[in-house]
Amino acid sequence: MSDHALAENLGFAARVAIDLSDKRVLPYEMAREYLQMGARAIMQMWVDIEEQERAQRKALA
């Protein structure tokens, strides 16, 4: 997933949070999809960070 796609997916999840805080409610299907996109982006960033940590530890060994 590209950096642009990650940011875009996080933006969709943020939109759900903002809409909920403003008492505007997206259709449930759309809100669920946006939150899933955000969750996938977060998990991808987690994997990327773990890979970077492993590479750094390997370089120091």
N, C-alpha and C positions, 0 to 999 in steps of 0.2 A: 504494500500500500504506500503510495507516495505521500510526501509531507503535506502536499496540498489536500489530498483526499482525507488524511488524518484530521487536519484542521477543519475541513468542511464538515466532517462527521461530528466532531466535537461541537461545532457551531449549531448543528441540528439539535443535538441534545440540550445545548444551552437555550435554544429557542423554546423547547418544551418547559424548561424550568422557569424562564421568564414569563411565558404565557400563563403558567399555573400561578405564579406569584401575582400577576396582574388580574387574576380571576378570569382570564380568557382560556377557554378549553379547546384544544385541538380535538378533532375526531380521534377516538381511542386508537383506531388502527394506525393513524398517522403518528400519534404520540409514541405508540409502542415501537413503530419502525424507527423513528428518530432516536429514541433511547437505545435501541439495539445497535444502531450505527455508532452512537457515541461509545457504547460499551466495547464494541469491536475495535474502535480506534484506541481506546485506553489499553485494551489487552495487547494490541500490536505494539504500542509504545513500551509496554512492560517487557515484552519479548525483546525489543530492540535494546532496551537498557540492560537487560540480563546478558545479551550477547556482547555488548560493549564492555561490561564488567569482566566477563570471562576472557575476552581478548586482552584486556588490560592486565589481568592477573597472569595470563600466560606470558605476556611480554615482560613482566617483572620477574618471572621465574627463571 
